[in-house]
């Protein structure tokens, strides 16, 4: 998806879900370790998701699990305070999917941790 307008539409859906608390960060080891390392409360996680922009967009791909759905990757650069007291600016790898169901939508955050590889951004120069 190399159209800024389409990415903005995805972000609008994500923000609507997050603001309505209709989202979940999957409880995977990498996600849990990252959340623990930076003592990220649900409110702080929510703030990171709400602050993502089109410039943080890296790409989209068809869902491996659900036909017709897409998984979107963003990597915002966020100032965080680690539990040991040091502050740093951290890239946060966010891979998510917006699911539609009867009566609404939900955002499922599949990945929420530091990136494991260098990230390429679709719209950053």
VEXKEKOL-947908 format. One record per residue: residue number from 1; residue in three letters; chain; x, y, z of N, C-alpha, C, O in turn. Coordinates in Angstrom, 3 decimals. Atoms other than C-alpha are relative to their C-alpha. Example, Ala and Ser with C-alpha at 12.3 -4.5 7.8 and 13.67 -1.06 7.14 Angstrom:
BEGIN
+-----+-----+-------+----------+----------+----------+----------+----------+----------+----------+----------+----------+----------+----------+----------+
|   n | res | chain |      n_u |      n_v |      n_w |     ca_u |     ca_v |     ca_w |      c_u |      c_v |      c_w |      o_u |      o_v |      o_w |
+-----+-----+-------+----------+----------+----------+----------+----------+----------+----------+----------+----------+----------+----------+----------+
|   1 | ala |     A |    0.890 |   -1.190 |    0.000 |   12.300 |   -4.500 |    7.800 |    0.900 |    1.200 |    0.000 |    1.936 |    1.181 |    0.665 |
|   2 | ser |     A |   -0.820 |   -1.190 |   -0.060 |   13.670 |   -1.060 |    7.140 |   -0.770 |    1.090 |    0.730 |   -0.261 |    2.198 |    0.899 |
+-----+-----+-------+----------+----------+----------+----------+----------+----------+----------+----------+----------+----------+----------+----------+
***
This chain:
BEGIN
+-----+-----+-------+----------+----------+----------+----------+----------+----------+----------+----------+----------+----------+----------+----------+
|   n | res | chain |      n_u |      n_v |      n_w |     ca_u |     ca_v |     ca_w |      c_u |      c_v |      c_w |      o_u |      o_v |      o_w |
+-----+-----+-------+----------+----------+----------+----------+----------+----------+----------+----------+----------+----------+----------+----------+
|   1 | unk |     A |    0.857 |   -1.164 |    0.000 |    0.000 |    0.000 |    0.000 |    0.904 |    1.227 |    0.000 |    1.452 |    1.598 |    1.038 |
|   2 | unk |     A |   -0.882 |   -1.164 |    0.107 |    1.940 |    3.011 |   -1.247 |   -0.787 |    1.286 |   -0.205 |   -0.307 |    2.208 |   -0.864 |
|   3 | unk |     A |    0.859 |   -1.161 |    0.102 |   -0.890 |    5.525 |   -1.004 |   -0.193 |    0.567 |    1.407 |   -0.782 |   -0.086 |    2.269 |
|   4 | unk |     A |    0.101 |   -0.624 |   -1.330 |   -0.688 |    7.929 |    1.958 |   -1.445 |    0.062 |    0.479 |   -1.716 |   -0.122 |    1.666 |
|   5 | unk |     A |    1.412 |   -0.096 |   -0.365 |   -4.478 |    8.348 |    1.879 |   -0.556 |   -1.304 |    0.542 |   -1.336 |   -1.302 |    1.495 |
|   6 | unk |     A |    0.462 |    1.302 |   -0.483 |   -5.096 |    4.621 |    2.296 |    0.589 |   -0.319 |    1.374 |   -0.092 |   -0.877 |    2.235 |
|   7 | unk |     A |   -0.624 |    0.222 |   -1.307 |   -2.622 |    4.435 |    5.173 |   -0.693 |    0.852 |    1.055 |   -0.920 |    0.388 |    2.173 |
|   8 | unk |     A |    0.712 |   -0.866 |   -0.947 |   -4.364 |    7.388 |    6.835 |   -1.357 |   -0.607 |    0.362 |   -1.787 |   -0.516 |    1.511 |
|   9 | unk |     A |    1.277 |    0.665 |   -0.297 |   -7.675 |    5.496 |    6.519 |    0.193 |   -1.151 |    1.001 |   -0.628 |   -1.343 |    1.898 |
|  10 | unk |     A |   -0.307 |    1.067 |   -0.953 |   -6.087 |    2.521 |    8.310 |    0.219 |    0.611 |    1.380 |   -0.295 |    0.101 |    2.376 |
|  11 | unk |     A |   -0.266 |   -0.637 |   -1.288 |   -4.839 |    4.861 |   11.039 |   -1.274 |    0.553 |    0.640 |   -1.416 |    0.510 |    1.862 |
|  12 | unk |     A |    1.282 |   -0.480 |   -0.538 |   -8.305 |    6.403 |   11.424 |   -0.745 |   -1.167 |    0.656 |   -1.280 |   -1.026 |    1.756 |
|  13 | unk |     A |    0.660 |    1.173 |   -0.572 |   -9.743 |    2.911 |   11.973 |    0.688 |   -0.452 |    1.287 |    0.024 |   -0.788 |    2.268 |
|  14 | unk |     A |   -0.754 |    0.404 |   -1.185 |   -6.967 |    2.048 |   14.433 |   -0.312 |    0.955 |    1.152 |   -0.583 |    0.508 |    2.267 |
|  15 | unk |     A |    0.270 |   -0.987 |   -1.058 |   -7.514 |    5.297 |   16.387 |   -1.407 |   -0.157 |    0.561 |   -1.611 |   -0.079 |    1.773 |
|  16 | unk |     A |    1.379 |    0.196 |   -0.475 |  -11.279 |    4.722 |   16.531 |   -0.081 |   -1.205 |    0.932 |   -0.730 |   -1.141 |    1.976 |
|  17 | unk |     A |    0.003 |    1.203 |   -0.840 |  -10.718 |    1.237 |   17.938 |    0.696 |    0.260 |    1.334 |    0.170 |   -0.095 |    2.389 |
|  18 | unk |     A |   -0.782 |   -0.227 |   -1.216 |   -8.069 |    2.337 |   20.444 |   -0.740 |    0.960 |    0.933 |   -0.808 |    0.723 |    2.139 |
|  19 | unk |     A |    0.737 |   -0.956 |   -0.828 |  -10.093 |    5.322 |   21.657 |   -1.221 |   -0.640 |    0.650 |   -1.615 |   -0.253 |    1.751 |
|  20 | unk |     A |    1.172 |    0.697 |   -0.538 |  -13.084 |    3.010 |   22.170 |    0.382 |   -1.226 |    0.839 |   -0.489 |   -1.996 |    1.246 |
|  21 | unk |     A |   -0.517 |    1.175 |   -0.714 |  -10.892 |    0.430 |   23.979 |   -0.405 |   -1.305 |   -0.679 |   -0.606 |   -2.326 |   -0.022 |
|  22 | unk |     A |    0.312 |    1.186 |    0.786 |  -11.724 |   -2.011 |   21.195 |    1.281 |   -0.467 |   -0.702 |    1.362 |   -0.524 |   -1.929 |
|  23 | unk |     A |   -1.277 |    0.469 |    0.518 |   -8.180 |   -3.274 |   20.798 |    0.631 |   -0.922 |    1.033 |    0.276 |   -0.906 |    2.212 |
|  24 | unk |     A |   -0.723 |    0.895 |   -0.892 |   -5.886 |   -5.891 |   22.249 |    1.439 |   -0.104 |   -0.497 |    1.690 |   -0.194 |   -1.698 |
|  25 | unk |     A |   -1.395 |    0.295 |    0.298 |   -2.114 |   -6.275 |   22.397 |    0.189 |   -1.464 |    0.377 |    0.048 |   -1.836 |    1.542 |
|  26 | unk |     A |   -0.123 |    1.431 |   -0.266 |   -1.481 |  -10.005 |   22.039 |    1.079 |   -0.276 |    1.039 |    2.127 |    0.370 |    1.071 |
|  27 | unk |     A |   -0.910 |    0.366 |   -1.073 |    0.217 |  -11.620 |   24.990 |    1.021 |   -1.009 |   -0.528 |    0.919 |   -2.215 |   -0.302 |
|  28 | unk |     A |   -1.096 |    0.810 |    0.521 |    3.326 |  -12.890 |   23.227 |    1.242 |    0.349 |    0.811 |    1.318 |    1.436 |    1.383 |
|  29 | unk |     A |   -1.180 |   -0.212 |   -0.836 |    6.713 |  -13.228 |   24.932 |    0.729 |    1.294 |   -0.336 |    1.081 |    2.051 |    0.568 |
|  30 | unk |     A |   -0.714 |   -1.221 |    0.398 |    8.392 |  -10.441 |   22.905 |   -0.765 |    1.243 |    0.447 |   -0.176 |    2.197 |    0.953 |
|  31 | unk |     A |    0.822 |   -1.139 |   -0.396 |    5.496 |   -8.080 |   23.556 |    0.043 |    0.189 |    1.514 |    0.241 |    1.302 |    2.001 |
|  32 | unk |     A |    0.012 |   -0.064 |   -1.465 |    5.343 |   -8.910 |   27.268 |    1.338 |    0.478 |    0.549 |    1.377 |    1.287 |    1.476 |
|  33 | unk |     A |   -1.336 |   -0.414 |   -0.452 |    9.114 |   -8.514 |   27.703 |    0.215 |    1.495 |   -0.234 |    0.739 |    2.190 |    0.637 |
|  34 | unk |     A |   -0.155 |   -1.419 |    0.328 |    9.085 |   -5.109 |   25.980 |   -0.856 |    0.864 |    0.929 |   -0.388 |    1.874 |    1.453 |
|  35 | unk |     A |    0.906 |   -0.754 |   -0.868 |    6.091 |   -3.890 |   27.971 |    0.539 |    0.035 |    1.424 |    0.446 |    1.063 |    2.095 |
|  36 | unk |     A |   -0.584 |    0.055 |   -1.344 |    7.770 |   -5.008 |   31.201 |    1.264 |    0.848 |    0.106 |    1.455 |    1.565 |    1.088 |
|  37 | unk |     A |   -1.269 |   -0.739 |   -0.022 |   11.173 |   -3.507 |   30.306 |   -0.215 |    1.496 |    0.160 |    0.573 |    2.173 |    0.820 |
|  38 | unk |     A |    0.272 |   -1.437 |   -0.052 |    9.618 |   -0.055 |   29.916 |   -1.210 |    0.325 |    0.871 |   -1.709 |    1.450 |    0.843 |
|  39 | unk |     A |    1.139 |   -0.189 |   -0.904 |    6.795 |   -0.519 |   32.464 |   -1.132 |    0.743 |   -0.704 |   -1.661 |    1.728 |   -0.190 |
|  40 | unk |     A |    1.018 |   -0.668 |    0.802 |    4.286 |    0.401 |   29.773 |   -1.397 |   -0.378 |    0.480 |   -1.875 |   -1.489 |    0.251 |
|  41 | unk |     A |    1.371 |    0.202 |   -0.432 |    0.885 |    0.764 |   31.347 |   -0.895 |   -0.079 |   -1.231 |   -0.475 |    0.262 |   -2.337 |
|  42 | unk |     A |    0.961 |    0.051 |    1.104 |   -2.183 |    0.190 |   29.209 |   -0.187 |    1.409 |   -0.580 |   -0.323 |    1.569 |   -1.793 |
|  43 | unk |     A |    0.166 |   -1.382 |    0.459 |   -2.542 |    3.993 |   29.035 |    1.173 |    0.433 |   -0.879 |    0.970 |    1.110 |   -1.887 |
|  44 | unk |     A |   -1.187 |   -0.363 |    0.787 |    1.032 |    4.409 |   27.736 |    0.010 |   -0.756 |   -1.331 |    0.366 |   -0.187 |   -2.363 |
|  45 | unk |     A |    0.104 |    0.775 |    1.244 |    0.551 |    1.604 |   25.179 |   -1.007 |    0.670 |   -0.935 |   -0.766 |    0.823 |   -2.133 |
|  46 | unk |     A |    1.057 |   -0.667 |    0.759 |   -2.633 |    3.330 |   24.060 |    0.532 |    1.297 |   -0.616 |    0.241 |    1.603 |   -1.772 |
|  47 | unk |     A |   -0.572 |   -1.242 |    0.503 |   -0.747 |    6.631 |   23.719 |    0.930 |   -0.219 |   -1.183 |    0.924 |    0.565 |   -2.132 |
|  48 | unk |     A |   -0.909 |    0.317 |    1.109 |    1.890 |    5.036 |   21.477 |   -0.806 |   -0.326 |   -1.259 |   -0.474 |    0.137 |   -2.350 |
|  49 | unk |     A |    0.826 |    0.382 |    1.145 |   -0.793 |    3.537 |   19.228 |   -0.729 |    1.219 |   -0.585 |   -0.837 |    1.355 |   -1.803 |
|  50 | unk |     A |    0.733 |   -1.181 |    0.476 |   -2.747 |    6.808 |   19.031 |    0.910 |    1.013 |   -0.681 |    0.453 |    1.783 |   -1.525 |
|  51 | unk |     A |   -0.938 |   -0.991 |    0.542 |    0.374 |    8.820 |   18.162 |    0.635 |   -0.424 |   -1.328 |    1.352 |    0.365 |   -1.943 |
|  52 | unk |     A |   -0.607 |    0.449 |    1.262 |    1.364 |    6.721 |   15.125 |   -0.488 |    0.870 |   -1.154 |   -1.642 |    1.298 |   -1.184 |
|  53 | unk |     A |    0.324 |   -0.827 |    1.163 |    1.454 |    8.669 |   11.859 |    0.299 |   -0.763 |   -1.288 |    0.871 |   -1.853 |   -1.269 |
|  54 | unk |     A |   -0.276 |    0.583 |    1.316 |    1.633 |    7.917 |    8.153 |    1.509 |   -0.152 |   -0.193 |    1.954 |   -1.108 |   -0.829 |
|  55 | unk |     A |   -1.457 |    0.079 |    0.149 |    5.389 |    8.612 |    8.348 |    0.603 |   -1.196 |    0.734 |    1.730 |   -1.595 |    0.441 |
|  56 | unk |     A |   -0.470 |    1.187 |   -0.730 |    5.723 |    5.651 |   10.764 |   -0.321 |   -1.298 |   -0.742 |    0.079 |   -2.377 |   -0.305 |
|  57 | unk |     A |    0.458 |    1.168 |    0.755 |    4.233 |    3.284 |    8.159 |    1.158 |   -0.672 |   -0.748 |    1.955 |   -0.018 |   -1.419 |
|  58 | unk |     A |   -1.042 |    0.776 |    0.680 |    6.495 |    0.504 |    6.872 |   -0.553 |   -0.863 |   -1.124 |    0.113 |   -1.027 |   -2.146 |
|  59 | unk |     A |    0.559 |    0.834 |    1.061 |    4.198 |   -1.744 |    4.843 |   -1.195 |   -0.799 |    0.459 |   -1.549 |   -0.801 |    1.638 |
|  60 | unk |     A |    1.159 |    0.861 |   -0.263 |    1.227 |   -4.084 |    4.613 |    0.173 |   -1.287 |   -0.780 |    0.855 |   -1.322 |   -1.804 |
|  61 | unk |     A |   -0.014 |    1.280 |    0.701 |    0.795 |   -7.700 |    3.624 |   -1.300 |   -0.733 |    0.300 |   -1.956 |   -0.467 |    1.307 |
|  62 | unk |     A |    1.196 |    0.805 |   -0.228 |   -2.060 |  -10.147 |    3.284 |    0.188 |   -0.825 |    1.270 |    1.272 |   -1.346 |    1.533 |
|  63 | unk |     A |   -0.026 |    0.805 |   -1.215 |   -2.900 |  -11.885 |    6.539 |    0.248 |   -1.459 |   -0.352 |   -0.321 |   -1.983 |   -1.310 |
|  64 | unk |     A |   -0.257 |    1.430 |    0.220 |   -1.547 |  -15.420 |    6.744 |   -1.155 |   -0.851 |    0.530 |   -1.339 |   -1.996 |    0.117 |
|  65 | unk |     A |    1.046 |    0.772 |   -0.663 |   -4.520 |  -16.466 |    8.856 |   -1.405 |    0.234 |   -0.547 |   -2.265 |   -0.641 |   -0.450 |
|  66 | unk |     A |    1.354 |   -0.333 |    0.416 |   -7.514 |  -14.710 |    7.314 |    0.008 |    0.568 |   -1.410 |    0.650 |    1.583 |   -1.679 |
|  67 | unk |     A |    0.116 |   -0.460 |    1.379 |   -8.335 |  -14.341 |    3.638 |   -0.714 |    1.348 |   -0.042 |   -1.720 |    1.551 |    0.639 |
|  68 | unk |     A |    0.624 |   -1.301 |    0.163 |   -9.145 |  -10.778 |    2.632 |    0.399 |    1.028 |    1.045 |   -0.015 |    2.184 |    0.952 |
|  69 | unk |     A |   -0.463 |   -0.944 |   -1.028 |   -7.494 |   -9.190 |    5.691 |    1.459 |    0.343 |   -0.246 |    2.201 |   -0.410 |   -0.876 |
|  70 | unk |     A |   -1.377 |   -0.445 |    0.144 |   -4.269 |   -7.240 |    5.819 |    0.612 |    0.315 |    1.351 |   -0.067 |    0.770 |    2.271 |
|  71 | unk |     A |   -0.785 |   -0.321 |   -1.178 |   -1.572 |   -6.855 |    8.450 |    0.850 |    1.211 |   -0.368 |    1.495 |    1.230 |   -1.417 |
|  72 | unk |     A |   -0.704 |   -1.250 |    0.262 |   -0.021 |   -3.389 |    8.685 |    1.122 |    0.176 |    1.021 |    0.951 |   -0.119 |    2.203 |
|  73 | unk |     A |   -1.154 |   -0.192 |   -0.865 |    3.410 |   -2.535 |   10.096 |    0.353 |    1.480 |    0.080 |    0.443 |    2.180 |   -0.929 |
|  74 | unk |     A |   -0.435 |   -1.365 |   -0.288 |    4.394 |    0.758 |   11.697 |    1.194 |   -0.094 |    0.937 |    1.370 |   -1.101 |    1.624 |
|  75 | unk |     A |   -1.142 |   -0.006 |   -0.918 |    7.548 |    1.708 |   13.584 |    0.258 |    1.429 |    0.473 |    1.174 |    2.097 |   -0.008 |
|  76 | unk |     A |   -0.231 |   -1.343 |   -0.538 |    7.211 |    4.942 |   15.550 |    1.240 |    0.047 |    0.882 |    1.648 |   -0.965 |    1.452 |
|  77 | unk |     A |   -1.164 |   -0.259 |   -0.842 |   10.200 |    6.415 |   17.378 |   -0.523 |    0.724 |    1.236 |   -1.033 |    1.840 |    1.137 |
|  78 | unk |     A |    0.689 |   -0.457 |   -1.202 |    9.116 |    6.956 |   20.987 |    0.981 |    0.178 |    1.160 |    1.785 |   -0.717 |    1.418 |
|  79 | unk |     A |   -0.820 |   -0.142 |   -1.209 |   10.868 |    8.421 |   24.066 |   -0.601 |   -0.843 |    1.121 |   -1.784 |   -0.716 |    1.435 |
|  80 | unk |     A |    0.473 |    0.879 |   -1.066 |   10.617 |    5.838 |   26.855 |    0.972 |    0.023 |    1.172 |    2.146 |    0.365 |    1.028 |
|  81 | unk |     A |   -0.800 |    0.103 |   -1.214 |   11.872 |    5.389 |   30.393 |    0.020 |   -1.462 |    0.412 |   -1.023 |   -2.054 |    0.691 |
|  82 | unk |     A |   -0.123 |    1.412 |   -0.376 |   13.211 |    1.936 |   31.217 |   -0.159 |   -0.144 |    1.511 |    0.003 |    0.826 |    2.251 |
|  83 | unk |     A |    0.197 |    0.224 |   -1.427 |   12.539 |    0.361 |   34.608 |    1.272 |    0.239 |    0.797 |    1.195 |    0.499 |    1.998 |
|  84 | unk |     A |   -1.245 |   -0.277 |   -0.726 |   16.228 |    0.796 |   35.500 |    0.280 |    1.499 |    0.113 |    1.301 |    1.904 |    0.668 |
|  85 | unk |     A |   -0.108 |   -1.442 |   -0.177 |   15.701 |    4.558 |   35.258 |    0.591 |    0.777 |   -1.150 |    0.514 |    2.006 |   -1.150 |
|  86 | unk |     A |   -0.579 |   -0.759 |    1.111 |   17.463 |    5.427 |   32.006 |   -1.070 |    0.265 |   -1.058 |   -1.935 |   -0.572 |   -1.314 |
|  87 | unk |     A |    0.950 |   -0.322 |    1.064 |   15.523 |    7.178 |   29.288 |    0.704 |   -0.121 |   -1.344 |    1.910 |    0.104 |   -1.454 |
|  88 | unk |     A |   -0.535 |    0.144 |    1.345 |   16.007 |    6.563 |   25.603 |   -1.134 |    0.139 |   -0.998 |   -2.306 |   -0.007 |   -0.652 |
|  89 | unk |     A |    0.988 |   -0.031 |    1.071 |   14.243 |    7.011 |   22.310 |    0.075 |   -1.344 |   -0.711 |    1.143 |   -1.775 |   -1.145 |
|  90 | unk |     A |    0.055 |    1.388 |    0.452 |   13.123 |    3.633 |   21.038 |   -0.912 |   -0.121 |   -1.219 |   -1.993 |    0.467 |   -1.257 |
|  91 | unk |     A |    0.885 |    0.373 |    1.094 |   11.772 |    2.370 |   17.729 |   -0.907 |   -1.105 |    0.534 |   -0.436 |   -2.066 |    1.142 |
|  92 | unk |     A |    0.961 |    1.003 |   -0.450 |    8.610 |    0.405 |   18.484 |   -0.626 |   -0.649 |   -1.236 |   -1.340 |    0.001 |   -1.999 |
|  93 | unk |     A |    0.539 |    0.777 |    1.112 |    7.724 |   -2.305 |   15.956 |   -1.443 |   -0.370 |    0.346 |   -1.697 |   -1.112 |    1.295 |
|  94 | unk |     A |    1.424 |    0.253 |   -0.226 |    3.927 |   -2.402 |   15.746 |   -0.573 |   -0.656 |   -1.248 |   -0.623 |   -0.051 |   -2.319 |
|  95 | unk |     A |    0.670 |    0.699 |    1.101 |    2.255 |   -4.996 |   13.552 |   -1.422 |   -0.249 |    0.469 |   -1.645 |   -0.808 |    1.543 |
|  96 | unk |     A |    1.388 |    0.085 |   -0.441 |   -1.524 |   -4.907 |   13.641 |   -0.945 |   -0.338 |   -1.133 |   -0.597 |   -0.288 |   -2.312 |
|  97 | unk |     A |    1.049 |    0.355 |    0.941 |   -4.718 |   -5.944 |   11.970 |   -1.297 |    0.595 |    0.539 |   -1.571 |    0.524 |    1.737 |
|  98 | unk |     A |    1.315 |   -0.507 |   -0.385 |   -8.122 |   -4.259 |   12.005 |   -1.022 |   -1.039 |   -0.430 |   -1.162 |   -1.333 |   -1.617 |
|  99 | unk |     A |    0.992 |    1.042 |    0.269 |  -10.852 |   -6.896 |   12.287 |   -1.392 |    0.610 |    0.044 |   -1.702 |    1.412 |    0.926 |
| 100 | unk |     A |    1.412 |   -0.388 |   -0.017 |  -14.487 |   -6.280 |   11.397 |   -0.807 |   -1.172 |    0.517 |   -0.516 |   -2.326 |    0.202 |
| 101 | unk |     A |    0.906 |    1.035 |   -0.473 |  -17.202 |   -8.193 |   13.170 |   -1.388 |    0.617 |    0.110 |   -1.543 |    1.827 |   -0.055 |
| 102 | unk |     A |    1.375 |   -0.506 |   -0.094 |  -20.957 |   -7.877 |   13.648 |   -0.039 |    1.158 |    0.993 |    0.238 |    0.982 |    2.179 |
| 103 | unk |     A |    0.165 |   -1.136 |   -0.880 |  -21.505 |   -4.415 |   15.029 |    1.236 |    0.841 |    0.243 |    1.167 |    1.795 |    1.017 |
| 104 | unk |     A |   -1.151 |   -0.855 |   -0.239 |  -17.984 |   -3.027 |   14.886 |    1.318 |   -0.510 |   -0.525 |    1.391 |   -1.401 |   -1.372 |
| 105 | unk |     A |   -1.373 |    0.338 |    0.385 |  -14.256 |   -3.270 |   14.518 |    0.845 |   -0.148 |    1.260 |    0.514 |    0.392 |    2.315 |
| 106 | unk |     A |   -0.969 |    0.144 |   -1.076 |  -11.352 |   -4.300 |   16.724 |    1.382 |    0.008 |   -0.622 |    1.593 |   -0.572 |   -1.687 |
| 107 | unk |     A |   -1.389 |    0.045 |    0.429 |   -7.641 |   -3.683 |   16.334 |    0.729 |   -1.041 |    0.834 |    0.682 |   -1.019 |    2.064 |
| 108 | unk |     A |   -0.809 |    1.024 |   -0.659 |   -5.429 |   -6.659 |   17.139 |    1.461 |    0.356 |   -0.250 |    1.924 |    0.353 |   -1.390 |
| 109 | unk |     A |   -1.424 |   -0.327 |    0.096 |   -1.824 |   -5.669 |   17.869 |    0.760 |   -1.310 |    0.182 |    0.831 |   -1.865 |    1.279 |
| 110 | unk |     A |   -0.690 |    1.289 |    0.014 |    0.187 |   -8.741 |   16.937 |    1.407 |    0.140 |    0.584 |    1.857 |   -0.699 |    1.364 |
| 111 | unk |     A |   -1.363 |   -0.251 |   -0.483 |    3.640 |   -7.274 |   17.610 |    0.083 |    1.391 |    0.593 |   -0.471 |    2.348 |    0.051 |
| 112 | unk |     A |   -0.186 |   -1.272 |   -0.701 |    4.615 |   -4.509 |   20.036 |    1.306 |   -0.113 |    0.775 |    1.313 |   -0.421 |    1.967 |
| 113 | unk |     A |   -1.319 |    0.182 |   -0.595 |    8.355 |   -4.548 |   20.703 |    1.034 |    0.725 |   -0.857 |    0.685 |    1.333 |   -1.869 |
| 114 | unk |     A |   -1.060 |   -0.584 |    0.826 |   11.708 |   -3.300 |   19.417 |    0.124 |   -0.808 |   -1.291 |   -0.064 |   -2.024 |   -1.277 |
| 115 | unk |     A |   -0.167 |    0.744 |    1.251 |   12.314 |   -4.190 |   15.760 |    1.215 |   -0.920 |    0.060 |    2.215 |   -0.613 |    0.708 |
| 116 | unk |     A |   -1.094 |    0.958 |    0.034 |   14.514 |   -7.194 |   15.101 |    0.912 |    0.199 |   -1.203 |    1.992 |   -0.387 |   -1.273 |
| 117 | unk |     A |   -0.760 |   -0.276 |    1.213 |   15.750 |   -5.890 |   11.737 |   -0.117 |    1.488 |   -0.296 |   -1.031 |    2.142 |    0.207 |
| 118 | unk |     A |    0.149 |   -1.403 |    0.407 |   16.387 |   -2.452 |   10.230 |   -1.336 |    0.192 |   -0.726 |   -1.747 |   -0.642 |   -1.533 |
| 119 | unk |     A |    1.320 |   -0.261 |    0.583 |   13.078 |   -0.901 |    9.223 |    0.113 |    0.927 |   -1.211 |    0.938 |    1.840 |   -1.239 |
| 120 | unk |     A |    0.111 |   -0.878 |    1.152 |   12.244 |    0.649 |    5.875 |   -1.373 |    0.642 |    0.055 |   -2.387 |   -0.033 |    0.234 |
| 121 | unk |     A |    1.238 |   -0.758 |   -0.087 |    9.616 |    3.354 |    5.861 |   -0.482 |    0.352 |   -1.401 |    0.322 |    0.707 |   -2.263 |
| 122 | unk |     A |    0.554 |   -0.215 |    1.329 |    7.287 |    3.825 |    2.900 |    0.022 |    1.469 |   -0.410 |    0.159 |    1.774 |   -1.595 |
| 123 | unk |     A |    0.172 |   -1.400 |    0.364 |    7.004 |    7.614 |    3.094 |    1.060 |    0.943 |    0.555 |    1.028 |    2.137 |    0.259 |
| 124 | unk |     A |   -1.069 |   -0.874 |   -0.519 |   10.059 |    8.931 |    4.954 |    1.075 |    0.155 |   -1.054 |    1.377 |   -0.775 |   -1.801 |
| 125 | unk |     A |   -1.079 |   -0.278 |    0.956 |   12.778 |   10.544 |    2.897 |    1.333 |   -0.356 |    0.597 |    2.365 |   -0.193 |   -0.055 |
+-----+-----+-------+----------+----------+----------+----------+----------+----------+----------+----------+----------+----------+----------+----------+
***
